[in-house]
Structure formats: C-alpha cells, structure tokens
Amino acid sequence: MSTFQAPKGTYDLLPPVSATYLAVREAIAAPLRSSGYGYVETPGFENVELFARGVGESTDIVSKEMYAFETKGGDRLALRPEGTASVLRAALEASLHKAGNLPVKLWYSGSYYRYERPQKGRYRHFSQVGAEAIGAEDPALDAELIILADQAYRSLGLRNFRILLNSLGDRECRPVYREALQGFLRGLDLDEDTRRRIEINPLRVLDDKRKDVQAQLVGAPLLRDHLCEACKAYHQEVRELLTAAGVAFEDDERLVRGLDYYTRTTFEFVHDGLGAQSAVGGGGRYDGLSEMIGGPALPSVGWALGVDRTVLALEAEGVTLDVPAATDVFAVAVGEDAKRRLFGLVTQLRKAGVATDMAYGGKSMKAGMKAANRSGARYALVAGERDLADGVVQLKDMETGEQEPVALDAVVTTLRDRTA
C-alpha cells in the first residue's frame, strides 16, 4: 500500500480513463481552433488581487474557496480558481489588444482549484476548457461562443443538456435593478452573511442554492423588467442569432452565475442527469473586467466547460467515446538477437508514424502475446531466431488471428499502409 495518497477532493487521471478526458478536451477545443481561437496557457497561480478585483471579493470563490498563500518573498498568491481573469491579464500584459485585430480570440485548457466540500462532480482540483473573445461588443460573438460549445457537446454525442440564457444588463440599467432588488431583499429573514452580500452584490443572493432562501425569493423583482432599451435590443439579437442557427435555449430570469464580472449575456449549460451538480459549463459577457484589473475598456465574452462534469454527463447518457487504441503494432521477440532486430524495426515504424510498442523485460512468447492483447494493438510482430535467419517476421492480425510472414525490408511499408 502506498504511503501517500492524492489530497482530499482531488483525483489522478490514469489510463484507460485518461484517454476519455483527453478526447473530451480535444472535442471541445476542435471547433474553437477552426473558428480563429489561438491557444493560451497561463501560470497555475496568480496575484491574489487579480481574483479579488476581477472575480469579486463577495463571491464564495474568493471569500471561501480560494487557495491563497504567502511566498517566502512576501508575495500574496493564489492558485487559480477560474480562467478568465488570468487569460485577460495575460492578453493585457502582452498588449495583444494593441495589434489592431480585435477581438483577440483565445482558448485554453488546464486545472483549477477551489476549496470546496468534495462530492461527485465537485472537486477541489478540476479541469476546464475555456474560450475568450476579448475587445469587441457584438451579439454575434456571444452567439458564436454558445454555438461552438453546443457543437462541441453534440460532437461528443451528448443530447440531454439544456442551455439557460439571461441578460444581466449593463452599467446603465444594472444600478436601477440593484437598488430595487436590495429594497426587496432587506425585508427578508436572512442570515448575517447573506445580509452582508445584499449590500455588496445583491444579485449573488439570487444564486443562493439553499431552499429556505429560494422560497423567500418568490416575487423578487426581475432584471428583465429593468433592462434599458440597448440591453433589451442586444439580448434579443443574441436570441435571434441562436434561433437562426438552430440552437435551442431556455430563458432563465434568475440566472446570474457565481462571478461578479458578468454583464449583459450570461448562459449556462446544464445536464439533468447529474443531480445537484447539474451545470457542465457556462459563461457570459464581461465588459468591465479589463478596467477592474487595471486595463483599458475591452468589452469581452467567454465561457468555460468542465471536463470532469462533461465526462459524468457522458456516463449519465450511456455514451461511450470511440477512443482509438494508443498502439497499432506490438512487437514480441523470442531471444536476445531477435529483440535487438525488432527494436530497430520498432524505431523505424515509430519514425514512419505507426504507433508501436513492444514487450520488455525478457518476457516469454506467451507473456509477450498477452501483453500484445492487452495493448489493444491491431497487429503483432513476432520474431524468433529462425524467422530472422529466413529474413522475415511473423505479422499477426489480432482481430482475425491470421498470421503471415513479411520480409524484414517490407515490414515498415506494409504496416504503414495497413494502419493509415
């Protein structure tokens, strides 16, 4: 038994399960890459202030869930709890917005960290793929990102997910709604922490999942009734673009999500097969975030999709991804001379683009063939001293069981053609 175990609320990804996670990441990234989004990678930790300012000090993420620490040099850092603030910081630091080609379209993939109560679908270490379109205010961008996420999920075979859509207004109409909501919330029977939140960011109270709080919110003023004409028109265009693209959505007037930086469009992808942790991803427009973290005005929109939650959604629907075998050819040698010769062939096959592995550790023929079976390879290359004396190796089709001799100088060409 191992002395050490993974920290509570975390997990290790190991084969063969890890292949499914890689396939999910690839499926989410594929439509982004073909739509002008370039890959960005940021550090796993940032200055605490970046998240305090950007995500919001009143959010649970910053106030309760962030892993913050002080370095030996006295810097206050935090493990990143989400991706948007880091990506925007990186884009600003590199002055990508000054290159003259807005929006700056970026996608990313990585691990994120929140100190939460561990449960299925909610871990302290989790994986996301995200996308950001920085520097342009255009309903078509909002619609594009929602459509690309929908496309990614459908390419995986997911069907039982729903898209929830709302508008949070802007700096013109949000204050009017905020005042109306605060007036309503102050009259409710709420605990001290929630009362404090009313004064800092009352919209976050709408996101409270406790049943006793939700019961009191019946009759609360709705944001849609306080949207200015510009926000109404903007939201209507997003809705029309989605409808024209054949992407179904549901209007959710209570949807605010858990981050303070959202404005106007906000959306969430939910899967009803996941129980309490039904959100598999989401995002929205964050037109003021750049200014919050010290940058110029750069209206932007983005989303993050949970890889862990997406895998759970696939399991809930009984969808098994067709993950190709990691190995096409597996070599089994009998004898040291045969092993040296086969090792050379294995190296040539790999250089030719054929995924190849071989039996190591002096395995017997029987043990070597068992290893070939377990590898999932379509073909096995088998050679002993007599085969090599005849200038051939035996090529076995692991699906049909058929075996044939192939000349040593024809092995690479034969297998490259058969595995292409």
N, C-alpha and C positions, 0 to 999 in steps of 0.2 A: 504493500500500500504506500502511496506517495505521501511524503511528509507535508507537502504543500498542496493547497487546493486554490482554485480560482476564487478571488474575492467575492463576497456575498453580493448577489444581484448582477453578476457578470457571467459570461459563458465563453467557452472555447469553441471555435469552428474547426471541425476535423472532417477529413474525407470519410464517407462519400457525401455527407450532408453539406459540406462547404461548397461542393460543386453546384448545388441548388442556389445557394446565396450568390455565388459568382454569376450564375445565369440570370438571376433576378436583377442584379446590378447592371449587367450588360443590356438586358431588355429595357430597363428604364433609361439608360444612357443613349441607346441607339437612336431614338427619334430626336433627341437633343443634338447629337453630333451631326445629324443630317438637316438640322434647321439653323445652323450658324452659331451654335454654342461651343465655345472653346473650354478646355479643361483647366481648372484652377485647383491648387492644393495649398492649404494654409496650415500653420502650426496647430498642434493639439492643445495648446494653451495660449491665452492672450492676457492683456492687461485687464484686471477686474473692472476698471472703469468703463471699458468698451461695452461690456454687457450691462453694467449698471445703468449707463446712459441709454444704450440702444434698446436692450430688451425691456428695461423698466424696473426700477427698484421695488415697485409694488407687486411685481409678479412673483408667483411661487417659485419660478425658476431661479430668480436672483435672490430672493429673500430666504428661501428654504432649501433649494435643491442644488445650488452651485457648489462645486468643489473649489474653494478658494484657499490660497496658501501664500505664505511669505517666503521669498527665497533668501539664501544666505546674504545676498547683496541688498536685501531690504525691499525688493520689488514685490508688489501685490499682484499675483497672477491667479488665473482661474482656468481649469480645464473647460474647454468649450462646451456649453450646454446646447448650442444650436449653431447653424452655419452661416446665416445671412449676415450678421454683424461682422464676422471675420472676413467673409468674401468682399463685402463692401469696403472694409478697412484696407484690404489688400489692393483693391482696384484704385482706391483713392491714393494710397501710398505710391503706387506705380504710375499715377496720373493717366490711367487708361482712358478716362473721360475727356482728356485733352487731345486725343489722337484724331478727333473730328469725325469719328464713325459711331454715332450713338443710335440705338442703345448698345452698350457693352454687354454681350451675351456670354454668360459663363455657366458651366455646370461643374459639380464636384461630388465626391463620394468619400465617406470616412466615418470614423467613430466619434460619438458624442457622449457626454457624461452628465448624469443628474442623480443626486442623492434622493432616491425615491423608495417607497416601500415595494420591495420586489414582488412581482406576481407575473403570471403568464401574460406576455405581450407588453410588459413594462419593466425594463431592466435599468440598472444604474449605468450600464455601458451598452450602447445600441448603435446601429448602423443606419445611415441615411444616404440617399442620393438626392441632390438638390440642384435647382437651376435658378438663376437670377438674370433679369434683363434690366440693366442699370442705365438711367439717364434719358428716359423717354416716357411721356404721359400719353398713352394711346390705348383705347379699349381693345384694339386688335392684339396688342401684346398680352393683355390679361387673358383674352380668349385663347390665344396661341398656346400659352403655357398650360391652361386647363385641358385643351385638346391633346397636347403632347403627352400629358400624364394619363389621360383616358386611353390614348393609343398604346402607351406602354403597358398598362394593365391588361388591355384586351389582347395584346400580342402574347402575353403570358397565359392566356386562357381564362382569366378572371371575368366573371359576368355579374356576380351578385354584389356589386358595390354601387353606392349612390354618391352623387356629387351635390353637396349642400352649398348654396350660394347666398351671399348677402352683401350689402354695402354699408360701410361704417361712416360714410360722409367724409368731409374734409375739415380744414381748419376754419372754414367759414360757418358751416352748419353744425359741426360736432359740438361746439361750446353751448349752443342753444339746447341741444338734446341733453348734454351732460347736466345742465342746470335742472332741466325738467326731471331727469332720472334721479338726481341727488335729492330733490324735493320728495319724490316718491319713496326712495329707499330710507330716508331719515325717519320715516314714520313706521318702519317695520321693526319687529323684535329680533334683532341680530346681535351676535356676539361682538366683543370689543375689536377683534382683528378685522372682522368684516366691516364694522363701522369706520375703522381707520381707512379701509380700502375705498369706502364711499367718497372720502374727501380727496384721495389721491387719484384713483381711476375707477369711477363707478361702473364703467362698462364691464370690468372684471367680475363684478358681483353677478352679472347675468350668466357668467361662465361657471358659477359655483355649482358643483355636481351634487351637493347634499340635498336630499329630498325635502327636508324641512325648509330650506332656503328657497328651493324651486317653488314650493307650494305658496310661499308668500309673494312670489314674483308675478303671480297671475294678476293681470290688469296693469302691469308696468307699462309706461309709455314706450312706444316702438320707434326705432330710429327712422324707419321708412316714412313716418309721418312728419319728420323734422328735416329731411333731406332738402338741400337747396336745389334749384332747378338744374344747375350744372351737374350736380352729383346724380340727380334723377336721370338726366339725359345720358350721362356716362354709363351708368349701370344698365340702362335699357339697351344701349348699344352692345355691351358685353353679352347680355342675354340673347339679343338677336343674332349675334355672330355665332354663339354656341348652337343655337337652334338651327341656323343655316348649315352648320357643319354636321348636324345630326347627333349632337352630343346632348343627352338628356340631363337635366339638373332639377333640383328642388329648391325653391326659395325658403330660406330659414331665417326668420327675422330676429332670432335670438343668437345667431352665430356670431361670436366675437373673437374666438381663439385666444390663446394664452399669452400673447405678446403685445406689448404696448405700442409697437411701431406701426401697426396696420392702419391704413386709411382706404377709404372707398372699397374696392373689390376685396372680399375675403371669401375663402372657399375651403371646403374640407371633403376629403374622400373617406367615406365610412363603409364598413362591411358588417352586415348584421350577423355574420357567423362568428364574430369574435367576442360576443358578450360585452362586458363593461368597457373593454379597451377597443372600441369599435373603429376609432379613427386610424386609417392606414397612412394618411398623409394629408397635407393641406398647405395653404399659403395665402398670399394676397398682395395687395399694393401697399408700399411703404414710402410714400412721397416725402416724408420729413426726416427719415432716418439719417441720411447723409449729413444734414445740418446738426442733428442731435450728437453726432460723433465728431463734429468739427469740420465737416466738408462743405462744399457748395451745395446749392439746391440741385438735387439729382432725383427726380421722380423715378421710382423703380417698382418692379413687381417680381415675385418669385414664389417658389414652393420647395418643400422637402417631403420626400416619400420614405417611409420607414421600411427598410429591407426586412427586418425581423417580422414586423406586422404583415408585410406582404406575403412572406413565407407561410405565416399562420393562416392568412386568408386562402392561399392556395390549398393548404391542408383541409380547411373547412369546406371547400368546394370539391375536394377529392381530385384536384388537378395534379398530375404528376408531370413534371417537365421532362422533355426528351433531352437529357443531358448526354452528350456523346462521351464514349469511353475515353479516358485520358491516354490510353495506349492502343495503337493499331496493331503493333507487332511485338511479340515477346519471344526472345531467343533463349534456347535451352541447350547447353553444351554438355557433352559427356567426355570428360578428360581435360587435362590442362592445355594441351595443344589446341584442342577444339575450342576451348574457352578463349584463348588468345586470338584465334582466327575469327570467331564470332564477334568478339569485342570490336575488332576492326570493322566488321560489317555493320554492327550496331551504330558505330560512329558515322559511317558513310550514310546509312539510312537517315540518321538524325539530320545530317547536313543537307540531305535531299528533301527534307521537310516531312519525313514519315515519323510519327510519334512511336518511339521504340524503347523497350525496356528489356532487361534480361535477368536470368536467375543468378544471384550472387551467393557467396558463402559455400561453394563446393557442394551444392545440392545434387542428390541422385536424380536420375531421369524421372522417376515417379514424382518426387517432390518438386522438381522443376516444372513438370506439366501441371501439377496442382497450382503452382504459382501463376502459370500462364492462364489457367482458367479463372483464377481469382482476379487477375488484372483486367479482365473484360476485353482483351485483345481479340481481334478478328482472326489473326494469323499467328501461328507459332513457327519459329525457325528452329529446327532441331538438327544437331550435327554431332557425330562421333568421329573417331579416328578413321574408320573405314569410309565414311561419307567423304571426308576431306581427301583421302587417298584417291577417291574416284572423281574429285573436283566438283562435288555437289554438296548441297544441304537439302534436308527434307523440309518442304513447306506444307504445313497442315492448316486446313481451313477449320477453325474452331467451331463454326456453326454446323457444317455438314459432316465433319470428321474425315473428309477426303484428304489424302496426303500424296504429294508428288515430289520427285527430285527436281531441283533447279540448279543450273550451273552457277558456280560461285560468281562469275563475272556478269551474270544476268540477274542476280538477286535484287540489286538496288532498282534497276529499271522495272522489273516485274512487280515489285511491291509498290513502287511509286505509282504505277499505272492502276493497280488494283485498289489502292487506298485513296486515289484522287477524288 
